[in-house]
C-alpha cells in the first residue's frame, strides 16, 4: 500500500515540473542596441544603432530620445534631445545636431545620429514611443579626445611633372564640414600656408551614414621640394584640430660637380670629389682619359684619392654618374708639377768665331732658363727661346773671343717646384755644329750686320734685273730662253766689311 502511495506522489511532482519548463511568449515591447556601448571622439559623430518591437495592435506615431541625467528619471521633457513629432521640444544644445536615421517608424528602426560630438554628450540615452511605452534598456556613449588623423595620399613625385596630393579627413556623419588647410615646412622653421591651390570636396556613403571630406593640392615638384614636410590640418567646429605630416620624396638629379685640388706636386696626394645631388642616389664611377677602366665606384659623393702621384698621373679625369636611366659626365684636367730637368742634346760648339750653346729643359710648370755667363759678358750676344709642350729650348750665341778656357758655360733652369744647374760640354761633332749654329741666325754681331747689308744689296740688283728682263720680253713679243744673270759687284759699291765677306766666298 505504502509503495503505491509514494509512486503516485512522484508522478504528480514530475508532471508539475514539466509544466513549469514550457516556453513562455516573449514580451511585445523590446529594444536592441548594437553595440550597447559607443565610444565617440570630439568633433566627430556617434550613431546609436537600434531596433525595437511593440504590441501588435499598436501603431507608433512619434519617437522620442532622452539623455539621462546623472540623478533622476530619463523620460522627462527637460531631457528630450529629439522629438520626431514636435522638434521644438528638444533641448537647445541638441537641436539640429540629432536626427533619426529612419523616420518611418513602421520599419521598427530607432537609430539616431548625434553630430559634432561634445564632451557633455557622454552619458546614457533612453528611447520612447509617444503615448505608449518607454523602453527600460539604455545605451551608453563615452566621449574621448579626438585621436584620429587625416589620411594624406602622396603619389610618386618626379621633378618637373605635375602631381596632386590628397588629404582625407576622418569620416563624419552629417555635421558641420571640417576646415582643411595645407602648409609647407621647408628648411628651418619656415612655414607657408597654402590656400589658393586647394579644393575641398566630399564623398557620401549612405550605407554607413558617414561623409568623407577631402582636399587636393596640385603643384609641380622640384629638387627644392625633396625632403620638404607637408602638413594637412583638419579643424572641426573651429576648435578641434588634427593634422598629418608627410615628407616628400622627389626624384631628381643635378649635373655632377668636381671639386678638389686639380694641381698636385709629384709624390703628393691627389684628392678629387665628384658631387651628384640626386634622389635616389646615383652610382658614380671615376675613370682617366675616358678610355681606361674604372678607377673606383661609389654612390652619391665620390672621392678619388691617389697617393705618391707620379707625372704619368697627369691627364683628364672623368666622373660618370648613372641615375636611373640617365647617364651624365663631368671631367677635369689634373696637372702634376715636377722640378726641371736638363735634357740630353744640351751643349756648346765653336764655329766661325761664334760660341753657340743650347740648353733644353723640361718641367711643370714650364721652366725658365738663365745663363749666368751673360752676367759677366758686356759684349753683344744673341738669345733665342722656343717652347714645345713642357720643354723650353734656349740658344745663346756670342763671340768666341769672349769665351776663355777658364769660364765654364752653365745654364740654370727653374720653376716653382725647384732649380737645376747644368754645365754644358763643348763638342765638334759636325751634325751638332750645324744644328746649334742654326740658332744664331739672328745674332747681333758685326759680321751678321755685314751679311744683312749684302743680302739687301743683292736682292735689289736681282729685282732690277728681273724687271728689265720682263720689259724686254714684252717688247720682242715672243718668249726667249731664260739667260743666266751675273752680277758684278765693285768694291766702291759696298762697305769694306761687305767687300771682305764677298772676297772670302768661293766663286
C-alpha positions in Angstrom: 0.0 0.0 0.0 2.7 2.5 1.0 4.6 1.7 -2.2 1.5 2.7 -4.3 1.1 6.0 -2.4 4.8 7.0 -2.9 4.6 6.2 -6.6 1.5 8.4 -7.0 3.3 11.3 -5.3 6.4 11.1 -7.6 4.3 11.0 -10.7 2.4 14.1 -9.6 5.7 16.1 -8.9 7.1 15.1 -12.3 4.1 16.4 -14.2 4.2 19.7 -12.3 7.9 20.3 -13.2 7.3 19.5 -16.8 4.6 22.1 -17.0 6.8 24.8 -15.5 9.5 24.4 -18.2 7.2 25.1 -21.2 8.4 28.2 -23.2 6.8 31.5 -22.5 5.8 34.1 -25.1 8.3 37.0 -25.2 7.0 40.4 -24.2 5.9 42.6 -27.1 8.0 45.7 -26.0 11.7 45.0 -26.7 14.7 47.1 -27.9 18.1 46.0 -29.1 21.3 48.2 -29.3 24.3 47.3 -31.5 26.6 48.0 -29.8 25.4 48.6 -26.3 28.3 51.0 -25.5 29.6 53.5 -28.0 32.9 55.5 -27.9 32.9 58.7 -29.9 35.6 61.4 -30.4 35.2 65.1 -30.0 34.1 66.9 -33.2 33.1 63.7 -35.0 29.7 61.9 -34.6 28.1 59.0 -32.9 25.5 56.6 -34.3 23.2 54.8 -31.9 22.1 51.7 -33.9 18.9 50.1 -32.5 15.7 48.2 -33.4 12.5 47.8 -31.4 9.3 45.8 -31.2 5.8 46.7 -29.8 2.4 45.2 -29.4 0.6 44.0 -32.5 -2.4 46.3 -32.0 -0.2 49.5 -31.6 0.7 51.9 -34.4 3.7 54.2 -33.5 3.3 57.8 -34.4 6.4 59.6 -32.9 9.8 58.7 -31.5 11.5 60.4 -28.5 15.1 60.1 -27.3 16.2 61.2 -23.8 19.6 61.9 -22.4 19.5 60.6 -18.8 20.7 62.9 -16.1 23.1 61.7 -13.5 20.3 61.6 -11.0 16.6 61.2 -11.7 14.4 59.7 -14.4 15.3 59.9 -18.1 11.9 60.3 -19.7 11.2 63.8 -18.7 10.5 66.7 -21.0 13.6 68.6 -20.0 15.8 65.6 -21.1 14.5 65.4 -24.7 17.2 65.5 -27.3 14.9 64.7 -30.3 11.1 64.6 -30.7 10.1 63.5 -34.2 6.6 65.0 -33.9 7.5 68.2 -32.1 11.2 69.1 -32.8 10.9 72.3 -30.7 10.7 70.2 -27.5 14.3 69.1 -27.9 17.0 70.8 -25.7 18.7 73.8 -27.3 22.1 72.2 -27.4 20.9 69.2 -29.4 18.6 70.8 -32.0 20.0 70.4 -35.5 22.7 68.0 -34.1 20.4 65.0 -33.6 18.4 63.2 -36.3 16.7 59.8 -36.8 18.3 57.5 -39.3 14.9 56.2 -40.3 11.8 58.4 -40.0 9.3 55.6 -40.9 8.7 54.0 -37.5 6.8 51.1 -39.0 10.2 49.7 -40.0 11.0 49.5 -36.3 14.3 51.3 -36.7 15.1 53.6 -33.8 18.7 54.5 -34.9 19.8 58.1 -34.2 22.8 60.2 -35.2 24.5 62.8 -32.9 26.8 65.1 -34.9 29.6 67.4 -33.6 30.1 65.3 -30.5 30.9 67.3 -27.4 32.3 66.4 -24.0 28.9 66.8 -22.3 27.3 64.3 -24.7 28.8 61.5 -22.7 26.2 59.5 -20.7 23.2 57.2 -21.0 20.3 57.5 -23.5 16.8 56.1 -23.5 14.1 55.6 -26.2 10.3 56.1 -26.0 7.4 55.6 -28.4 5.0 58.5 -27.9 2.0 57.9 -25.6 2.9 54.2 -25.4 6.0 52.9 -23.8 9.4 53.9 -22.5 12.0 51.1 -23.0 13.9 50.5 -19.9 17.1 49.4 -21.6 19.6 52.2 -22.1 22.7 52.8 -24.3 25.9 54.4 -23.1 28.1 56.9 -25.0 31.7 57.7 -24.0 33.4 60.7 -25.4 37.2 61.0 -25.7 39.6 63.4 -27.2 40.0 63.4 -31.0 42.8 61.0 -31.8 42.1 60.1 -35.5 44.3 61.7 -38.1 43.7 62.7 -41.6 45.0 60.5 -44.4 47.5 62.1 -46.8 47.9 60.3 -50.2 51.2 61.1 -51.9 51.8 59.8 -55.5 55.3 59.2 -56.9 56.9 62.6 -57.4 59.3 63.5 -60.2 60.9 66.9 -60.8 59.1 68.9 -63.4 56.0 66.6 -63.6 52.7 68.0 -62.0 51.4 66.0 -59.1 48.4 66.1 -56.8 48.3 65.4 -53.0 45.0 64.3 -51.4 44.1 64.8 -47.7 41.0 63.0 -46.4 39.5 64.0 -43.1 38.1 61.4 -40.7 34.6 60.4 -41.6 31.8 62.3 -40.0 28.0 61.9 -40.2 26.1 64.9 -41.4 27.6 67.5 -39.1 29.5 70.7 -39.8 32.0 70.2 -42.6 35.6 70.5 -41.4 38.1 73.1 -42.5 41.1 71.6 -44.3 44.4 73.6 -44.8 47.8 72.7 -46.2 51.2 74.0 -45.0 54.7 73.6 -46.3 57.6 73.4 -43.9 61.0 73.8 -45.6 64.4 74.2 -44.1 64.5 75.6 -40.6 61.1 76.8 -39.1 59.8 78.5 -42.3 56.1 77.6 -42.6 54.0 78.6 -45.6 50.2 78.1 -45.6 48.7 77.2 -48.9 45.1 78.0 -49.7 44.8 79.1 -53.3 45.7 75.7 -54.7 43.4 73.6 -52.6 39.9 72.2 -53.3 37.6 70.7 -50.7 35.1 68.0 -51.8 33.0 65.3 -50.1 32.0 61.8 -50.6 28.9 60.4 -49.1 28.4 56.7 -48.1 24.8 56.2 -47.3 25.3 52.7 -46.2 27.5 53.7 -43.3 25.8 57.1 -42.8 29.1 58.9 -43.0 30.6 61.5 -45.2 34.3 61.9 -46.2 35.7 65.4 -46.8 39.0 65.7 -48.7 41.2 68.4 -50.1 43.6 68.2 -53.1 46.8 70.1 -53.6 48.3 70.3 -57.1 51.8 71.5 -57.7 54.9 70.9 -59.9 57.7 69.4 -57.7 61.3 70.4 -58.0 64.5 69.4 -56.3 63.8 72.1 -53.6 60.7 70.1 -52.6 62.7 67.0 -51.8 62.6 66.2 -48.0 60.1 69.1 -47.5 57.4 68.4 -45.0 53.8 68.9 -45.9 51.1 69.1 -43.3 47.4 68.7 -43.7 45.4 70.2 -40.9 41.7 69.4 -40.3 39.6 71.6 -37.9 36.2 70.5 -36.6 33.8 73.1 -35.1 36.6 75.7 -35.3 38.3 74.2 -32.2 39.1 70.5 -32.6 42.2 70.2 -34.7 44.1 67.2 -36.0 46.9 67.0 -38.6 49.1 64.7 -40.5 52.6 65.5 -41.8 54.4 63.7 -44.6 57.9 64.1 -46.0 58.1 64.4 -49.8 60.5 62.3 -51.8 61.1 63.9 -55.2 63.0 62.0 -57.9 65.6 64.4 -59.4 69.3 64.7 -60.5 71.7 67.6 -60.9 74.8 67.7 -63.1 77.9 66.3 -61.5 80.3 68.8 -59.9 84.0 68.0 -59.4 85.8 69.7 -56.6 89.4 69.4 -55.2 92.9 70.5 -56.0 93.5 69.9 -59.7 97.2 70.7 -59.4 99.4 68.5 -57.3 103.2 68.1 -56.9 104.9 64.9 -57.8 105.0 62.5 -54.8 102.0 64.3 -53.4 98.4 63.2 -52.9 95.6 63.7 -55.4 92.1 64.2 -54.0 89.1 64.8 -56.3 85.5 64.7 -55.2 82.5 64.2 -57.6 79.3 65.5 -56.1 76.0 64.4 -57.6 72.9 65.9 -56.0 70.1 63.4 -56.7 67.3 61.2 -55.4 67.5 58.3 -55.3 71.4 58.3 -55.0 73.4 58.0 -58.2 76.1 55.4 -59.0 79.4 57.2 -59.6 82.5 55.9 -61.4 85.9 57.6 -61.8 88.0 56.9 -65.0 91.0 58.5 -66.7 91.2 59.8 -70.2 87.7 58.5 -70.9 89.0 55.2 -72.3 90.6 53.5 -69.3 88.9 51.0 -67.0 87.0 52.5 -64.0 89.3 53.5 -61.2 86.7 53.4 -58.4 83.0 53.1 -57.9 80.9 55.0 -55.4 77.4 56.1 -54.5 76.5 59.8 -54.1 79.6 61.8 -53.2 82.7 60.0 -54.6 86.3 61.0 -53.6 89.2 59.7 -55.7 92.4 59.6 -53.7 95.8 58.7 -55.2 98.9 58.8 -53.1 102.6 59.3 -54.3 101.5 60.9 -57.5 103.8 60.5 -60.5 103.9 62.7 -63.5 102.3 59.9 -65.5 99.1 60.5 -63.5 98.5 63.9 -65.2 95.7 64.0 -67.6 91.9 64.1 -67.9 89.8 62.5 -65.1 86.1 61.7 -65.8 83.3 61.3 -63.3 80.4 59.3 -64.7 77.0 59.4 -62.8 74.3 56.8 -63.5 70.9 57.9 -62.2 68.1 55.5 -63.2 68.2 55.5 -67.0 70.2 58.7 -67.3 74.0 59.0 -67.7 75.9 62.2 -67.0 79.6 63.0 -67.0 81.9 65.7 -65.8 85.7 66.0 -66.4 88.7 67.9 -65.1 92.4 68.1 -66.2 94.9 67.2 -63.5 98.4 68.8 -63.6 101.3 67.1 -61.9 104.1 69.6 -61.1 107.7 68.4 -61.0 111.1 70.2 -60.9 113.0 70.9 -64.1 115.5 68.5 -65.7 118.1 69.4 -68.3 117.6 67.0 -71.3 120.2 65.3 -73.5 121.1 67.4 -76.5 122.2 70.4 -74.5 125.7 71.5 -75.2 128.1 74.1 -76.9 130.1 74.3 -80.1 132.7 76.8 -81.5 132.2 77.6 -85.2 133.2 80.6 -87.3 134.4 82.6 -84.3 131.0 82.1 -82.6 130.2 80.2 -79.4 126.8 78.6 -79.7 125.2 76.9 -76.6 121.8 75.2 -76.4 120.1 74.4 -73.1 116.9 72.2 -73.3 114.9 71.8 -70.0 111.7 70.1 -69.2 109.4 70.6 -66.2 105.9 71.6 -65.0 105.2 74.5 -64.7 107.2 75.4 -67.8 110.7 76.2 -66.6 112.7 79.4 -67.3 116.3 79.2 -68.4 119.0 81.6 -67.3 122.6 82.0 -68.5 125.0 83.1 -65.7 127.6 83.7 -68.3 125.7 86.7 -69.6 126.1 88.5 -66.3 129.9 88.5 -66.9 129.6 89.5 -70.6 129.2 93.0 -71.8 129.6 92.2 -75.5 126.6 91.8 -77.9 125.0 88.4 -78.0 122.0 86.6 -79.5 119.5 84.8 -77.3 116.5 82.9 -78.7 114.0 80.6 -77.0 111.3 78.2 -78.1 108.7 76.1 -76.4 107.4 72.7 -77.2 104.9 71.2 -74.7 106.5 71.2 -71.3 110.1 71.7 -72.7 112.0 75.0 -73.0 114.8 75.5 -75.6 117.2 78.4 -75.1 120.0 79.1 -77.5 122.8 81.7 -76.9 125.4 82.9 -79.4 128.3 85.2 -78.6 131.7 86.0 -80.0 134.3 83.2 -79.3 136.8 85.8 -78.3 134.9 86.5 -75.1 134.9 82.8 -74.2 138.0 81.8 -72.3 139.0 78.4 -71.2 138.7 79.5 -67.6 134.9 80.3 -68.0 132.5 77.4 -67.9 129.2 77.6 -69.7 126.4 76.9 -67.4 122.6 77.1 -67.8 120.1 77.3 -64.9 116.5 76.1 -65.2 114.0 76.9 -62.6 110.2 76.8 -61.9 108.1 77.0 -58.7 109.0 73.4 -57.8 112.8 73.6 -57.9 116.0 74.7 -59.6 118.6 72.6 -61.6 122.0 73.7 -62.9 123.9 72.1 -65.8 127.4 72.6 -67.2 127.4 72.3 -70.9 130.1 70.3 -72.7 131.7 71.5 -76.0 131.6 69.3 -79.0 133.0 69.4 -82.6 130.5 66.9 -84.0 129.6 68.1 -87.4 125.8 67.5 -87.2 125.6 69.2 -83.8 127.6 72.1 -85.1 125.1 72.6 -87.9 122.2 72.2 -85.5 123.5 74.6 -82.9 124.7 77.2 -85.4 121.3 77.5 -86.9 120.1 79.1 -83.7 122.4 82.0 -84.2 120.8 83.4 -87.4 119.7 86.5 -85.5 122.9 87.1 -83.7 123.6 90.9 -83.4 127.2 90.7 -84.3 129.4 92.8 -86.7 129.7 90.1 -89.4 126.0 89.5 -89.1 125.3 93.1 -89.9 127.6 92.9 -93.0 125.7 89.8 -94.2 122.4 91.5 -93.9 123.6 94.5 -95.9 125.0 92.3 -98.6 121.8 90.4 -98.8 119.8 93.5 -99.2 122.1 94.8 -102.0 121.9 91.5 -103.9 118.1 91.4 -103.6 117.8 94.9 -105.1 120.0 94.1 -108.0 118.1 90.9 -108.8 114.8 92.8 -108.6 116.1 95.4 -111.1 117.5 92.8 -113.5 114.2 90.9 -113.4 112.2 93.9 -114.3 114.5 94.8 -117.2 114.2 91.2 -118.5 110.4 91.3 -118.3 110.3 94.6 -120.2 112.5 93.2 -122.9 110.3 90.1 -123.3 107.3 92.3 -123.7 108.9 94.4 -126.4 110.0 91.4 -128.6 106.6 89.9 -128.4 107.8 86.3 -128.1 109.3 84.4 -125.2 113.1 83.9 -125.0 115.2 81.4 -123.2 116.0 82.4 -119.7 119.5 83.7 -119.5 121.8 83.4 -116.6 122.4 86.7 -114.7 125.9 87.6 -113.4 126.0 90.4 -111.0 129.3 92.2 -110.8 130.0 94.0 -107.5 132.5 96.7 -107.3 134.3 97.5 -104.1 133.1 101.1 -104.3 129.5 99.9 -104.2 129.8 98.3 -100.8 131.4 98.8 -97.4 134.8 97.4 -96.5 133.2 94.7 -94.4 130.8 93.6 -97.2 133.7 93.5 -99.7 135.8 91.4 -97.4 133.0 88.9 -96.8 132.3 88.6 -100.6 136.0 88.2 -101.3 136.3 85.2 -99.0 133.3 83.5 -100.6 134.2 80.7 -103.1 133.4 81.6 -106.7 
